[in-house]
Amino acid sequence: MDEYLPEGYQFQSSPFTYEALKDAMHSRQILEAVVCLCDESHDLYVDLGCCRGKIPREEAAIGIDTGQTRDIAILLLVGRPICFCVTEISADGEVTLSRTAAQKIALQSLLSKKPGDVLPAIITNLTAFGAFCDVGCGITALLPLSAISVSRIRHPSERFRCGQTIYSIIQSIDHMNGRITLSHKELLGTWQENVSCFSQGQTVPGIVRSKQDYGVFIELAPNLSGLAEPDDTLTEGETVSVFIKSILPDKCKIKLVVLRKLGIMPMHHLPLHYTQTEGRINSWQYAGNSSMLTIF
């Protein structure tokens, strides 16, 4: 592996030879294979093709030895591809591996990056305050709820599912504690970019996101919402069909008319459209008259 990508991001199952494993050990190359067993001591066994490699419990993840990472994180690796380095090959052919070694190499690289850098990520856990993502060799970063999209959601599960591949940007780096915080909304486009996909007079599906005294905000895309007249019968999270009454570019507003209810449709069933998937974002402003300006 030349890049420190999320585990399983570009995984292709292929057996290793002992010669290839020896070369990887000497060059400190990071490899990837599937965990086939976690024993009663929480040591992991990886299918290498030519043999089974062993990852001792203390080498299964950064923080296991200090208690910062719980053992459940090891158990959940079974059946999944993981990254590792080869640390020893005995005379009788036993192969010892270290996932921790691979993670330390990846973390050092990630901490050298800058806020605004775009990273691929895989969703690993969803909580009330945000989504945890693998950003390289099992290194976890937090994507806060408020940074997922411009359109407000109640829980990350309304946008993502575990195992989903996304793109993100580095929002901040805590070098002292080795922690990375992500953002996502900047990659989903500005108001102008999103509204260009819609036209006045169209009828489209949308999701009710919030109800106010003056109207109901309905999401047309993760970074785009319009306003309909107040309606006490509507429920947040409900999917509706709406008629686009008018688009007001000068005010960055869309006026909608609710036609009918469509029931519940989780937003993560709809595709995310990214305006950028590599490189770096130096600054971002959602709308021309918006105070929502991010500068990295």
LOMIVEX-936116 format. One line per 3 residues: number of its first residue (from 1); for each residue z, x, y of N, C-alpha, C. Coordinates in steps of 0.05 Angstrom, whole numbers. Layout:
BEGIN
NUM) Z X Y Z X Y Z X Y; ...;
//
This chain:
BEGIN
1) 0 17 -24 0 0 0 0 17 25; -20 14 42 -22 29 67 -8 15 90; -5 -12 87 8 -28 107 33 -40 95;
4) 53 -45 112 78 -56 103 76 -86 107; 63 -100 89 58 -128 90 80 -144 76; 82 -170 82 102 -187 67 96 -185 37;
7) 117 -188 21 114 -187 -8 97 -210 -17; 76 -203 -33 58 -224 -43 35 -231 -25; 34 -219 -1 14 -227 19 -14 -222 9;
10) -19 -199 -3 -45 -192 -13 -43 -183 -42; -24 -194 -57 -18 -185 -84 -40 -191 -103; -48 -171 -119 -67 -174 -140 -56 -161 -165;
13) -51 -177 -186 -38 -166 -210 -57 -146 -224; -47 -122 -229 -62 -102 -243 -43 -83 -257; -47 -76 -282 -28 -58 -296 -30 -30 -285;
16) -6 -16 -285 -5 12 -277 -6 29 -302; -15 53 -299 -13 74 -320 10 92 -313; 20 106 -332 42 125 -327 33 147 -307;
19) 8 154 -309 -3 175 -290 -2 164 -262; -10 139 -258 -10 127 -231 19 125 -221; 37 118 -238 65 116 -230 77 143 -222;
22) 69 164 -236 78 191 -229 67 200 -202; 41 193 -197 29 200 -171 43 185 -149; 50 159 -154 63 143 -133 91 154 -128;
25) 105 164 -148 132 175 -145 131 200 -127; 112 217 -132 110 242 -117 101 237 -88; 85 217 -83 74 211 -56 91 191 -41;
28) 112 180 -54 129 159 -43 113 135 -35; 93 129 -50 76 106 -46 91 80 -53; 86 59 -37 98 33 -42 79 17 -60;
31) 90 8 -82 75 -9 -101 85 -37 -101; 71 -55 -116 79 -83 -117 73 -94 -145; 92 -108 -156 89 -121 -182 109 -144 -184;
34) 107 -159 -206 122 -183 -209 148 -178 -224; 170 -190 -214 196 -188 -228 196 -207 -252; 201 -197 -276 201 -213 -300 228 -220 -310;
37) 249 -206 -301 276 -211 -311 298 -201 -292; 319 -216 -290 344 -207 -277 366 -209 -298; 378 -187 -306 397 -188 -328 425 -196 -317;
40) 444 -196 -336 472 -205 -329 485 -186 -309; 476 -162 -306 487 -144 -286 471 -145 -259; 452 -163 -258 435 -167 -235 417 -143 -230;
43) 411 -128 -251 389 -108 -250 363 -123 -254; 342 -115 -240 316 -128 -241 297 -112 -259; 279 -126 -273 259 -113 -289 232 -122 -280;
46) 214 -103 -275 188 -109 -264 166 -102 -284; 147 -120 -287 125 -116 -306 105 -97 -294; 103 -73 -304 85 -52 -294 59 -50 -310;
49) 57 -65 -331 33 -64 -348 37 -44 -371; 42 -19 -365 46 1 -385 75 0 -396; 93 -12 -381 121 -14 -388 135 -33 -369;
52) 161 -35 -373 178 -50 -355 194 -29 -338; 193 -32 -312 208 -15 -294 234 -28 -287; 255 -12 -284 282 -23 -278 289 -17 -249;
55) 299 -38 -235 310 -35 -208 340 -40 -210; 357 -20 -209 386 -25 -209 394 -44 -187; 415 -59 -191 424 -79 -172 427 -68 -144;
58) 439 -44 -141 443 -33 -114 418 -24 -101; 396 -23 -116 370 -15 -105 351 -39 -101; 362 -64 -104 345 -88 -104 340 -98 -76;
61) 357 -92 -57 353 -101 -29 372 -87 -10; 363 -82 14 380 -71 34 404 -89 39; 428 -78 39 452 -94 44 467 -104 20;
64) 455 -100 -4 469 -109 -29 494 -93 -33; 493 -67 -28 516 -49 -34 539 -55 -15; 533 -65 9 554 -70 29 563 -100 29;
67) 549 -117 15 556 -145 15 542 -161 37; 526 -147 53 512 -161 75 491 -179 63; 479 -171 41 460 -188 26 473 -198 1;
70) 472 -224 -4 485 -235 -27 468 -233 -53; 481 -234 -76 467 -230 -101 447 -252 -107; 450 -276 -95 431 -297 -99 403 -289 -90;
73) 402 -271 -70 377 -261 -61 362 -245 -82; 377 -232 -100 365 -218 -123 355 -237 -144; 371 -257 -150 363 -277 -171 337 -291 -163;
76) 334 -296 -137 311 -311 -128 285 -295 -129; 287 -270 -136 263 -253 -137 248 -256 -163; 261 -267 -183 248 -270 -210 223 -287 -208;
79) 201 -277 -219 176 -292 -219 159 -286 -194; 169 -269 -176 155 -264 -151 146 -234 -150; 124 -229 -136 117 -201 -132 135 -188 -111;
82) 144 -164 -116 161 -150 -97 151 -121 -94; 159 -109 -72 151 -81 -66 173 -62 -76; 165 -38 -82 184 -18 -92 171 10 -92;
85) 189 30 -94 180 57 -97 190 66 -125; 174 84 -137 182 96 -163 201 119 -157; 225 119 -168 245 140 -163 249 159 -186;
88) 243 150 -210 247 168 -233 231 159 -257; 220 177 -272 207 172 -297 219 192 -317; 234 181 -337 248 198 -356 228 209 -376;
91) 238 229 -392 222 241 -413 213 221 -434; 229 201 -439 221 181 -459 206 157 -447; 198 160 -422 181 140 -410 195 117 -395;
94) 221 118 -391 235 97 -376 230 102 -346; 223 80 -332 216 82 -304 237 67 -287; 248 82 -268 268 71 -250 255 67 -222;
97) 260 44 -210 247 36 -185 268 30 -164; 259 29 -139 277 22 -117 262 4 -97; 271 -20 -94 261 -38 -73 273 -30 -46;
100) 298 -21 -47 311 -13 -22 296 10 -8; 286 29 -24 272 51 -13 247 42 2; 232 23 -10 208 12 3 216 -3 28;
103) 238 -18 27 246 -33 51 254 -15 74; 267 7 68 275 26 89 251 38 103; 230 44 87 205 55 98 192 34 116;
106) 191 9 106 179 -13 122 195 -19 147; 221 -19 145 238 -25 168 235 -4 190; 233 21 182 229 42 202 203 38 217;
109) 182 30 203 156 24 216 158 0 234; 172 -21 225 174 -46 241 190 -41 266; 211 -25 265 227 -20 288 213 -2 309;
112) 192 10 301 176 27 319 156 10 335; 153 -15 327 134 -33 341 146 -43 367; 130 -59 382 139 -68 408 138 -98 410;
115) 154 -110 427 152 -139 431 124 -147 439; 113 -168 428 86 -177 433 67 -170 411; 75 -151 393 58 -143 371 55 -167 351;
118) 31 -172 341 26 -194 323 30 -184 294; 44 -200 278 50 -194 251 44 -217 232; 33 -212 209 32 -233 188 60 -237 177;
121) 67 -260 169 94 -266 158 92 -288 137; 112 -288 119 114 -309 99 141 -322 102; 141 -349 104 166 -364 107 183 -362 81;
124) 208 -353 84 225 -350 61 248 -370 60; 256 -380 83 279 -399 84 278 -415 110; 285 -440 108 285 -458 132 313 -468 137;
127) 323 -464 161 350 -473 169 348 -490 194; 370 -502 202 370 -519 225 363 -504 251; 369 -478 252 365 -462 276 339 -446 276;
130) 324 -446 254 300 -431 254 290 -425 226; 268 -409 224 257 -402 199 260 -372 195; 268 -364 171 269 -336 164 243 -328 151;
133) 233 -305 159 206 -296 150 207 -268 139; 192 -263 118 187 -236 108 165 -224 125; 171 -202 139 151 -189 156 142 -162 145;
136) 150 -156 121 142 -131 109 161 -121 87; 151 -120 62 167 -110 40 194 -124 36; 195 -149 43 220 -165 40 239 -162 63;
139) 231 -148 85 247 -147 109 246 -174 123; 270 -185 129 271 -212 140 275 -212 170; 260 -229 183 263 -233 212 267 -262 218;
142) 280 -269 240 285 -297 247 265 -307 267; 254 -330 262 237 -344 280 253 -369 290; 265 -367 314 281 -389 324 266 -416 327;
145) 280 -438 324 268 -464 326 253 -468 352; 264 -459 374 251 -463 400 226 -446 404; 221 -426 387 198 -409 389 176 -416 370;
148) 179 -438 355 159 -445 335 134 -457 348; 138 -476 367 116 -489 380 125 -500 407; 105 -506 424 112 -518 450 123 -546 445;
151) 110 -561 427 120 -588 420 146 -585 405; 167 -598 415 194 -596 404 195 -609 377; 208 -596 357 212 -608 331 242 -606 325;
154) 251 -623 307 279 -625 300 288 -604 280; 269 -596 263 275 -577 241 250 -562 234; 252 -537 226 228 -521 219 212 -534 197;
157) 224 -550 180 210 -563 158 189 -582 167; 190 -590 193 170 -608 204 144 -592 211; 146 -566 209 123 -549 215 115 -531 192;
160) 135 -522 177 130 -502 156 140 -511 129; 133 -496 108 144 -499 82 150 -470 71; 169 -467 54 175 -441 43 151 -430 27;
163) 145 -405 30 123 -392 17 97 -393 34; 98 -407 56 74 -409 73 69 -383 89; 44 -375 90 36 -352 106 30 -360 134;
166) 41 -347 154 36 -353 182 31 -326 197; 25 -329 222 24 -306 240 46 -309 261; 57 -287 270 79 -288 289 76 -264 308;
169) 92 -264 328 94 -241 346 123 -232 347; 127 -207 352 154 -196 356 164 -205 383; 186 -220 384 198 -228 409 218 -207 419;
172) 234 -197 401 253 -176 409 261 -160 385; 271 -135 391 280 -117 369 308 -107 376; 326 -111 357 353 -100 360 354 -74 343;
175) 349 -51 356 348 -26 342 375 -18 329; 396 -25 343 423 -17 333 429 -30 307; 422 -56 304 429 -71 280 405 -74 261;
178) 382 -64 269 358 -66 252 348 -94 249; 349 -110 270 341 -138 268 317 -144 286; 300 -161 276 276 -169 291 275 -199 294;
181) 269 -208 319 267 -236 325 237 -242 331; 227 -264 320 199 -270 323 194 -294 342; 169 -297 350 160 -321 363 134 -329 350;
184) 125 -354 355 102 -365 341 83 -381 360; 96 -394 380 81 -413 396 58 -400 412; 62 -374 420 41 -361 436 15 -358 421;
187) 16 -359 394 -9 -356 378 -23 -382 373; -11 -404 382 -23 -431 378 -39 -441 401; -42 -424 422 -60 -431 444 -46 -444 468;
190) -59 -442 491 -49 -453 516 -56 -483 517; -46 -496 538 -53 -525 541 -83 -528 543; -96 -511 559 -125 -513 563 -140 -509 536;
193) -131 -490 520 -145 -484 495 -141 -507 475; -118 -519 475 -113 -541 457 -127 -567 465; -127 -573 491 -139 -598 500 -169 -598 498;
196) -181 -574 496 -210 -572 493 -220 -584 467; -202 -588 448 -209 -600 422 -209 -631 423; -201 -642 446 -199 -672 449 -216 -681 472;
199) -223 -707 472 -238 -719 494 -227 -747 500; -230 -754 525 -222 -780 534 -239 -801 518; -226 -822 509 -239 -843 493 -237 -840 463;
202) -227 -817 454 -224 -812 425 -199 -827 415; -199 -834 390 -175 -844 376 -168 -824 354; -143 -814 355 -134 -792 337 -106 -798 327;
205) -98 -785 305 -70 -788 296 -51 -770 313; -26 -778 314 -6 -762 328 21 -767 317; 40 -751 324 68 -754 314 87 -758 337;
208) 103 -779 335 123 -785 356 144 -763 355; 147 -749 378 166 -727 379 191 -733 396; 188 -748 417 212 -756 433 208 -781 448;
211) 229 -796 452 228 -821 467 245 -819 492; 233 -825 515 247 -825 541 245 -852 553; 260 -857 574 259 -882 588 232 -888 600;
214) 218 -866 608 192 -869 621 168 -868 602; 173 -863 576 151 -862 557 157 -847 532; 138 -846 514 140 -833 488 122 -809 486;
217) 133 -786 480 116 -762 477 106 -761 448; 80 -758 446 66 -758 420 51 -733 417; 56 -718 395 44 -693 390 16 -696 378;
220) -4 -684 391 -31 -685 380 -38 -659 365; -25 -638 372 -27 -612 359 0 -597 364; 7 -577 349 33 -564 352 39 -555 381;
223) 18 -548 397 23 -540 424 11 -560 444; 10 -585 437 -2 -605 455 9 -633 450; 20 -645 471 31 -672 469 20 -689 492;
226) 19 -715 488 11 -733 509 33 -754 512; 31 -770 533 52 -790 539 40 -818 537; 55 -835 521 48 -863 519 69 -880 532;
229) 63 -906 536 83 -924 548 108 -927 530; 131 -933 542 155 -937 527 151 -957 504; 163 -952 481 160 -970 458 185 -967 440;
232) 202 -986 441 227 -985 426 223 -986 396; 200 -995 387 195 -997 358 187 -971 345; 181 -951 360 172 -925 349 197 -908 342;
235) 193 -891 322 215 -874 312 205 -845 313; 223 -827 321 215 -798 322 208 -789 294; 186 -774 292 176 -765 266 155 -783 254;
238) 152 -806 266 132 -826 255 104 -819 264; 85 -823 247 57 -817 253 43 -843 263; 28 -840 284 14 -863 296 -14 -856 302;
241) -31 -876 305 -58 -871 316 -57 -877 346; -70 -860 362 -69 -864 391 -97 -862 403; -101 -878 423 -125 -877 439 -120 -859 463;
244) -138 -839 467 -135 -822 490 -147 -836 515; -129 -846 532 -137 -861 555 -148 -843 577; -135 -821 582 -145 -802 602 -133 -774 598;
247) -148 -754 606 -140 -726 606 -141 -716 635; -118 -706 645 -116 -698 672 -111 -668 674; -133 -652 674 -130 -623 674 -114 -612 697;
250) -117 -624 721 -103 -613 744 -72 -615 741; -64 -635 726 -35 -640 721 -26 -631 693; -45 -623 677 -40 -616 649 -25 -639 635;
253) -37 -662 637 -25 -686 625 -46 -702 610; -37 -715 589 -54 -733 573 -40 -760 572; -55 -782 578 -44 -809 576 -55 -821 551;
256) -36 -833 535 -43 -844 509 -36 -873 507; -49 -887 489 -42 -915 482 -38 -916 452; -15 -925 443 -9 -927 414 -24 -951 403;
259) -40 -947 382 -54 -969 370 -40 -980 345; -30 -963 328 -16 -973 304 0 -950 292; 20 -958 275 36 -939 260 22 -931 235;
262) 25 -906 227 13 -895 203 33 -887 182; 59 -889 189 80 -880 170 88 -851 175; 102 -839 156 112 -812 159 92 -792 146;
265) 85 -772 162 67 -751 152 77 -724 162; 91 -708 145 102 -683 154 81 -665 167; 88 -653 189 69 -638 205 58 -614 190;
268) 74 -603 171 64 -579 158 40 -585 139; 34 -611 136 10 -618 121 -16 -614 137; -13 -611 163 -36 -606 180 -39 -576 185;
271) -63 -566 186 -67 -537 189 -59 -527 217; -49 -502 217 -43 -488 242 -68 -472 250; -76 -475 275 -99 -461 285 -90 -439 304;
274) -95 -414 297 -86 -391 312 -108 -381 331; -100 -374 355 -119 -363 374 -121 -333 372; -101 -321 359 -100 -292 355 -85 -286 330;
277) -95 -267 313 -81 -261 288 -77 -231 285; -82 -215 305 -77 -186 304 -75 -175 333; -67 -150 334 -65 -137 361 -39 -143 374;
280) -40 -148 400 -15 -151 416 -20 -170 439; 1 -186 446 0 -204 469 19 -192 490; 8 -185 513 24 -173 534 37 -194 551;
283) 24 -216 556 36 -238 571 23 -264 563; 37 -286 567 27 -312 559 38 -334 577; 20 -352 586 28 -375 602 16 -399 590;
286) 32 -419 583 23 -442 569 3 -459 586; 10 -463 611 -8 -480 629 -8 -468 656; -29 -474 671 -33 -462 698 -11 -467 717;
289) 1 -491 715 23 -498 733 50 -498 719; 51 -485 697 75 -485 680 93 -462 687; 119 -467 684 139 -446 688 144 -431 662;
292) 131 -441 640 135 -428 614 118 -403 611; 128 -381 620 114 -356 620 129 -336 604; 115 -324 585 128 -304 568 115 -277 574;
295) 131 -257 580 120 -230 586 135 -211 567; 120 -195 552 132 -177 533 131 -148 543;
//
